[in-house]
Every structure is written in C-alpha cells, then in structure tokens.
Amino acid sequence: MATQNKISTNMNYNTNTPQQAKRKTAVRKTSTGISNRAATRDRKVKHERYVLQESKRASKIQVDQNVVLVAWIIGIGIAFLSSAVVSFNGITSVAVFVGLAQAWMAGLFFFFVEIMYLLFLVAYLVLASRLDEDEQQERTNGALWGMISFGGIAVLANAFHTFNYWQWAWAEPQMWAGIVLSISAPIAIISASKMASRVVFAKAISL
C-alpha cells in the first residue's frame, strides 16, 4: 500500500512538472519584458533630458569638416613657403663656403634641399595612407628619415648663418634669439607634416 502511494505521488509530481515549467517560463518572460520596458523608458528619459540640456547650451560648430581640413592644408602650404624663404637666406649664404665657380650656383643648393625635402614629404604622406599586401601599414621610416635629414640640413644651415652673422659672439642673447627663430621654421614644417598624415589625409582600411 505504501508502495502504491509513493508511485501515485511520483506520478502526480511528474504530471505537474510541465505545468510548473510553463508557469516559470511565463514568469521569466513577464519579468524580462518588464525589465526591457523599464530600460527602454530609462533610455527615453535620458535622451529627453539630453535634448533639453543641449537646447539650453550655446550653439556648437563641428570642426571636423572638409572646409577646415582644406584650410589646414592651405596653412601648411603657406608655412612651407615661408620656411623656404627663410631657409633660402641660410642655405645660399652657407653654399658660398663650398667655393662655387659662380655666385648664382648657391641657389641650386637651396632648390636641391627644398625639393628633396618636398619629395620625401609627399612620399611619407602617401606611404602613411597605404596598406601593403598583408594589410599592414606601409613602412614610412625611409621617407620620414629622408624628410628629417633634408629638413635638418636647412636647420643647420640657418643656425650656421646666424652664428656667422653675429661673428660667433656666444655671449650675445640676440644671436641666440635669432638662432631659435631661424631654426624654428624647418622644424615646424616637419612637425606639421607628421601631424597632417593623421589629421587630414585618409588612411586605407582593411576589409
């Protein structure tokens, strides 16, 4: 008799199990739905608060626009021309010490240095925007070092010209001020060119 009651109890337990499972599933779905609705309501409230807050703020300008980037490139071009004019004075003055047959040949050194710097600059910007066969960024070390080398020549020529102009008067503060100013132009172009590869020019994207 006890065995029959135990079997009956097990049968009742097994019979009720699917119903209980359905109830639990329904409860979970209901709680999940309530949680989702609450989360959606919270996001909506936060969005409304954000819109209200932004409506009370001063107007903003999106700076990452084509007109800003083009203006930035134009600014770099103007700075490059200004640096070239400054470097022309230093390079041609130092080129005289080479012992040229004609005075006008000193200008050739200027164009050689500036054109090589410009070529390495363009090569650096192009390579920085490319990917190789393995979808890795192209190596830019050669172009970067070439750009730095010819920019460094302009820096040294400008510094030497200023030293020579002041007759190597080490105690003159005006001389040091002139040196800082004369070497700042080529250095600024190198820094601006490096930044242009990240700010203005688009990079290839691996698919």
BALOBA-1460 file (C-alpha; in Angstrom, 3 decimals):
// residues 207
<rec num="1" residu="m" x="0.000" y="0.000" z="0.000"/>
<rec num="2" residu="a" x="2.830" y="2.338" z="0.864"/>
<rec num="3" residu="t" x="4.470" y="1.499" z="-2.427"/>
<rec num="4" residu="q" x="1.282" y="2.374" z="-4.352"/>
<rec num="5" residu="n" x="1.017" y="5.744" z="-2.546"/>
<rec num="6" residu="k" x="4.648" y="6.514" z="-3.376"/>
<rec num="7" residu="i" x="4.105" y="5.685" z="-7.047"/>
<rec num="8" residu="s" x="0.931" y="7.811" z="-7.070"/>
<rec num="9" residu="t" x="2.798" y="10.714" z="-5.514"/>
<rec num="10" residu="n" x="5.585" y="10.438" z="-8.126"/>
<rec num="11" residu="m" x="3.005" y="10.322" z="-10.923"/>
<rec num="12" residu="n" x="1.310" y="13.464" z="-9.588"/>
<rec num="13" residu="y" x="4.688" y="15.174" z="-9.271"/>
<rec num="14" residu="n" x="5.634" y="14.261" z="-12.834"/>
<rec num="15" residu="t" x="2.228" y="15.348" z="-14.099"/>
<rec num="16" residu="n" x="2.538" y="18.795" z="-12.528"/>
<rec num="17" residu="t" x="6.138" y="19.387" z="-13.635"/>
<rec num="18" residu="p" x="5.377" y="20.622" z="-17.223"/>
<rec num="19" residu="q" x="2.740" y="22.983" z="-15.873"/>
<rec num="20" residu="q" x="5.129" y="24.359" z="-13.324"/>
<rec num="21" residu="a" x="7.777" y="24.756" z="-16.014"/>
<rec num="22" residu="k" x="5.304" y="26.696" z="-18.176"/>
<rec num="23" residu="r" x="4.435" y="28.949" z="-15.262"/>
<rec num="24" residu="k" x="8.106" y="29.598" z="-14.541"/>
<rec num="25" residu="t" x="8.764" y="30.345" z="-18.221"/>
<rec num="26" residu="a" x="5.823" y="32.719" z="-18.312"/>
<rec num="27" residu="v" x="7.043" y="34.449" z="-15.172"/>
<rec num="28" residu="r" x="10.543" y="34.821" z="-16.632"/>
<rec num="29" residu="k" x="9.156" y="36.214" z="-19.889"/>
<rec num="30" residu="t" x="6.971" y="38.639" z="-17.967"/>
<rec num="31" residu="s" x="9.862" y="39.828" z="-15.792"/>
<rec num="32" residu="t" x="12.134" y="40.106" z="-18.833"/>
<rec num="33" residu="g" x="9.512" y="42.117" z="-20.688"/>
<rec num="34" residu="i" x="9.073" y="44.416" z="-17.699"/>
<rec num="35" residu="s" x="12.857" y="44.885" z="-17.446"/>
<rec num="36" residu="n" x="13.130" y="45.666" z="-21.166"/>
<rec num="37" residu="r" x="10.305" y="48.164" z="-20.997"/>
<rec num="38" residu="a" x="11.903" y="49.796" z="-17.953"/>
<rec num="39" residu="a" x="15.270" y="50.008" z="-19.704"/>
<rec num="40" residu="t" x="13.640" y="51.483" z="-22.813"/>
<rec num="41" residu="r" x="11.782" y="54.000" z="-20.670"/>
<rec num="42" residu="d" x="15.028" y="54.969" z="-18.891"/>
<rec num="43" residu="r" x="16.842" y="55.466" z="-22.206"/>
<rec num="44" residu="k" x="13.983" y="57.581" z="-23.481"/>
<rec num="45" residu="v" x="14.015" y="59.725" z="-20.339"/>
<rec num="46" residu="k" x="17.793" y="60.164" z="-20.554"/>
<rec num="47" residu="h" x="17.531" y="61.114" z="-24.233"/>
<rec num="48" residu="e" x="14.825" y="63.690" z="-23.464"/>
<rec num="49" residu="r" x="16.974" y="65.148" z="-20.683"/>
<rec num="50" residu="y" x="19.979" y="65.293" z="-23.033"/>
<rec num="51" residu="v" x="17.963" y="67.066" z="-25.736"/>
<rec num="52" residu="l" x="16.634" y="69.518" z="-23.155"/>
<rec num="53" residu="q" x="20.120" y="70.150" z="-21.799"/>
<rec num="54" residu="e" x="21.641" y="70.668" z="-25.261"/>
<rec num="55" residu="s" x="18.831" y="73.039" z="-26.234"/>
<rec num="56" residu="k" x="19.881" y="75.339" z="-23.385"/>
<rec num="57" residu="r" x="23.580" y="75.325" z="-24.364"/>
<rec num="58" residu="a" x="25.265" y="77.706" z="-26.766"/>
<rec num="59" residu="s" x="25.485" y="76.686" z="-30.416"/>
<rec num="60" residu="k" x="28.382" y="74.413" z="-31.397"/>
<rec num="61" residu="i" x="30.357" y="74.055" z="-34.601"/>
<rec num="62" residu="q" x="31.504" y="70.677" z="-35.901"/>
<rec num="63" residu="v" x="35.190" y="71.302" z="-36.580"/>
<rec num="64" residu="d" x="35.867" y="68.036" z="-38.443"/>
<rec num="65" residu="q" x="34.646" y="69.339" z="-41.803"/>
<rec num="66" residu="n" x="36.158" y="69.499" z="-45.289"/>
<rec num="67" residu="v" x="36.462" y="73.288" z="-45.204"/>
<rec num="68" residu="v" x="38.529" y="73.100" z="-42.019"/>
<rec num="69" residu="l" x="40.788" y="70.372" z="-43.396"/>
<rec num="70" residu="v" x="41.332" y="72.247" z="-46.666"/>
<rec num="71" residu="a" x="42.135" y="75.408" z="-44.717"/>
<rec num="72" residu="w" x="44.613" y="73.378" z="-42.660"/>
<rec num="73" residu="i" x="46.351" y="72.161" z="-45.827"/>
<rec num="74" residu="i" x="46.489" y="75.725" z="-47.164"/>
<rec num="75" residu="g" x="48.013" y="76.845" z="-43.883"/>
<rec num="76" residu="i" x="50.704" y="74.167" z="-44.150"/>
<rec num="77" residu="g" x="51.421" y="75.298" z="-47.725"/>
<rec num="78" residu="i" x="51.836" y="78.911" z="-46.624"/>
<rec num="79" residu="a" x="54.050" y="77.816" z="-43.738"/>
<rec num="80" residu="f" x="56.162" y="75.727" z="-46.131"/>
<rec num="81" residu="l" x="56.664" y="78.684" z="-48.469"/>
<rec num="82" residu="s" x="57.569" y="80.922" z="-45.528"/>
<rec num="83" residu="s" x="60.029" y="78.312" z="-44.277"/>
<rec num="84" residu="a" x="61.529" y="78.062" z="-47.771"/>
<rec num="85" residu="v" x="62.077" y="81.820" z="-47.903"/>
<rec num="86" residu="v" x="63.783" y="81.770" z="-44.507"/>
<rec num="87" residu="s" x="65.871" y="78.744" z="-45.455"/>
<rec num="88" residu="f" x="66.847" y="80.357" z="-48.783"/>
<rec num="89" residu="n" x="68.769" y="83.020" z="-46.891"/>
<rec num="90" residu="g" x="70.619" y="80.489" z="-44.741"/>
<rec num="91" residu="i" x="71.304" y="77.838" z="-47.399"/>
<rec num="92" residu="t" x="72.561" y="80.233" z="-50.079"/>
<rec num="93" residu="s" x="74.790" y="82.025" z="-47.569"/>
<rec num="94" residu="v" x="76.356" y="78.768" z="-46.435"/>
<rec num="95" residu="a" x="76.648" y="77.458" z="-50.031"/>
<rec num="96" residu="v" x="79.164" y="80.233" z="-50.750"/>
<rec num="97" residu="f" x="81.635" y="78.443" z="-48.487"/>
<rec num="98" residu="v" x="81.628" y="75.471" z="-50.851"/>
<rec num="99" residu="g" x="83.697" y="77.513" z="-53.303"/>
<rec num="100" residu="l" x="81.325" y="77.700" z="-56.246"/>
<rec num="101" residu="a" x="82.558" y="78.899" z="-59.605"/>
<rec num="102" residu="q" x="79.584" y="81.251" z="-59.954"/>
<rec num="103" residu="a" x="77.635" y="83.028" z="-57.243"/>
<rec num="104" residu="w" x="74.293" y="82.114" z="-58.776"/>
<rec num="105" residu="m" x="75.017" y="78.415" z="-58.200"/>
<rec num="106" residu="a" x="74.311" y="78.897" z="-54.497"/>
<rec num="107" residu="g" x="70.615" y="78.946" z="-55.366"/>
<rec num="108" residu="l" x="70.910" y="75.402" z="-56.734"/>
<rec num="109" residu="f" x="71.683" y="74.120" z="-53.248"/>
<rec num="110" residu="f" x="68.515" y="75.735" z="-51.970"/>
<rec num="111" residu="f" x="66.320" y="74.147" z="-54.634"/>
<rec num="112" residu="f" x="68.065" y="70.798" z="-54.191"/>
<rec num="113" residu="v" x="67.485" y="70.736" z="-50.432"/>
<rec num="114" residu="e" x="63.914" y="72.043" z="-50.573"/>
<rec num="115" residu="i" x="62.841" y="69.835" z="-53.491"/>
<rec num="116" residu="m" x="64.274" y="66.712" z="-51.863"/>
<rec num="117" residu="y" x="62.547" y="67.624" z="-48.622"/>
<rec num="118" residu="l" x="59.273" y="68.119" z="-50.508"/>
<rec num="119" residu="l" x="59.626" y="64.786" z="-52.339"/>
<rec num="120" residu="f" x="60.274" y="62.896" z="-49.120"/>
<rec num="121" residu="l" x="57.343" y="64.723" z="-47.531"/>
<rec num="122" residu="v" x="54.965" y="63.615" z="-50.293"/>
<rec num="123" residu="a" x="56.370" y="60.071" z="-50.144"/>
<rec num="124" residu="y" x="55.801" y="59.976" z="-46.396"/>
<rec num="125" residu="l" x="52.198" y="61.174" z="-46.662"/>
<rec num="126" residu="v" x="51.419" y="58.694" z="-49.455"/>
<rec num="127" residu="l" x="53.005" y="55.715" z="-47.705"/>
<rec num="128" residu="a" x="51.307" y="56.584" z="-44.421"/>
<rec num="129" residu="s" x="47.928" y="56.235" z="-46.146"/>
<rec num="130" residu="r" x="48.614" y="52.852" z="-47.785"/>
<rec num="131" residu="l" x="48.436" y="49.203" z="-46.765"/>
<rec num="132" residu="d" x="50.761" y="46.504" z="-48.067"/>
<rec num="133" residu="e" x="49.855" y="43.002" z="-49.318"/>
<rec num="134" residu="d" x="49.489" y="41.781" z="-45.730"/>
<rec num="135" residu="e" x="47.081" y="44.628" z="-44.912"/>
<rec num="136" residu="q" x="49.712" y="46.254" z="-42.730"/>
<rec num="137" residu="q" x="50.631" y="49.925" z="-42.912"/>
<rec num="138" residu="e" x="53.421" y="50.649" z="-45.363"/>
<rec num="139" residu="r" x="56.793" y="51.364" z="-43.794"/>
<rec num="140" residu="t" x="57.444" y="55.097" z="-43.672"/>
<rec num="141" residu="n" x="60.807" y="55.089" z="-41.907"/>
<rec num="142" residu="g" x="62.811" y="55.767" z="-45.067"/>
<rec num="143" residu="a" x="60.645" y="58.676" z="-46.171"/>
<rec num="144" residu="l" x="60.487" y="60.075" z="-42.638"/>
<rec num="145" residu="w" x="64.248" y="59.955" z="-42.170"/>
<rec num="146" residu="g" x="64.797" y="61.499" z="-45.600"/>
<rec num="147" residu="m" x="62.431" y="64.317" z="-44.698"/>
<rec num="148" residu="i" x="64.129" y="64.824" z="-41.337"/>
<rec num="149" residu="s" x="67.602" y="64.710" z="-42.917"/>
<rec num="150" residu="f" x="66.973" y="67.406" z="-45.520"/>
<rec num="151" residu="g" x="64.959" y="69.413" z="-43.013"/>
<rec num="152" residu="g" x="67.925" y="69.065" z="-40.662"/>
<rec num="153" residu="i" x="70.236" y="70.426" z="-43.357"/>
<rec num="154" residu="a" x="68.061" y="73.521" z="-43.561"/>
<rec num="155" residu="v" x="68.094" y="73.804" z="-39.753"/>
<rec num="156" residu="l" x="71.902" y="73.558" z="-39.568"/>
<rec num="157" residu="a" x="72.377" y="75.997" z="-42.464"/>
<rec num="158" residu="n" x="70.103" y="78.568" z="-40.837"/>
<rec num="159" residu="a" x="71.850" y="78.151" z="-37.482"/>
<rec num="160" residu="f" x="75.323" y="78.419" z="-39.039"/>
<rec num="161" residu="h" x="74.325" y="81.512" z="-40.997"/>
<rec num="162" residu="t" x="73.090" y="83.194" z="-37.809"/>
<rec num="163" residu="f" x="76.267" y="82.235" z="-35.932"/>
<rec num="164" residu="n" x="78.381" y="83.636" z="-38.753"/>
<rec num="165" residu="y" x="76.316" y="86.822" z="-38.944"/>
<rec num="166" residu="w" x="76.981" y="87.517" z="-35.242"/>
<rec num="167" residu="q" x="80.667" y="86.572" z="-35.590"/>
<rec num="168" residu="w" x="80.238" y="83.734" z="-33.100"/>
<rec num="169" residu="a" x="79.546" y="86.116" z="-30.218"/>
<rec num="170" residu="w" x="78.473" y="83.445" z="-27.735"/>
<rec num="171" residu="a" x="77.540" y="85.972" z="-25.038"/>
<rec num="172" residu="e" x="75.090" y="87.880" z="-27.245"/>
<rec num="173" residu="p" x="71.480" y="86.977" z="-26.353"/>
<rec num="174" residu="q" x="70.325" y="88.488" z="-29.652"/>
<rec num="175" residu="m" x="72.306" y="85.831" z="-31.504"/>
<rec num="176" residu="w" x="70.608" y="83.014" z="-29.613"/>
<rec num="177" residu="a" x="67.203" y="84.577" z="-30.220"/>
<rec num="178" residu="g" x="67.994" y="84.735" z="-33.936"/>
<rec num="179" residu="i" x="69.107" y="81.104" z="-33.966"/>
<rec num="180" residu="v" x="65.924" y="79.906" z="-32.283"/>
<rec num="181" residu="l" x="63.832" y="81.857" z="-34.776"/>
<rec num="182" residu="s" x="65.801" y="80.709" z="-37.827"/>
<rec num="183" residu="i" x="65.643" y="77.004" z="-36.994"/>
<rec num="184" residu="s" x="62.014" y="77.059" z="-35.877"/>
<rec num="185" residu="a" x="60.621" y="77.298" z="-39.411"/>
<rec num="186" residu="p" x="62.027" y="73.992" z="-40.777"/>
<rec num="187" residu="i" x="61.249" y="72.185" z="-37.526"/>
<rec num="188" residu="a" x="57.673" y="73.467" z="-37.594"/>
<rec num="189" residu="i" x="57.179" y="72.125" z="-41.129"/>
<rec num="190" residu="i" x="58.451" y="68.686" z="-40.143"/>
<rec num="191" residu="s" x="56.094" y="68.574" z="-37.160"/>
<rec num="192" residu="a" x="53.122" y="69.861" z="-39.169"/>
<rec num="193" residu="s" x="53.778" y="67.343" z="-41.945"/>
<rec num="194" residu="k" x="53.855" y="64.483" z="-39.444"/>
<rec num="195" residu="m" x="50.567" y="65.636" z="-37.953"/>
<rec num="196" residu="a" x="48.978" y="66.073" z="-41.404"/>
<rec num="197" residu="s" x="49.293" y="62.338" z="-42.029"/>
<rec num="198" residu="r" x="46.962" y="61.739" z="-39.080"/>
<rec num="199" residu="v" x="44.634" y="64.740" z="-39.162"/>
<rec num="200" residu="v" x="43.933" y="65.500" z="-42.813"/>
<rec num="201" residu="f" x="44.748" y="62.584" z="-45.067"/>
<rec num="202" residu="a" x="42.612" y="59.433" z="-45.021"/>
<rec num="203" residu="k" x="44.178" y="56.053" z="-44.379"/>
<rec num="204" residu="a" x="43.425" y="52.797" z="-46.164"/>
<rec num="205" residu="i" x="41.066" y="50.458" z="-44.315"/>
<rec num="206" residu="s" x="41.487" y="46.682" z="-44.374"/>
<rec num="207" residu="l" x="38.300" y="44.878" z="-45.370"/>
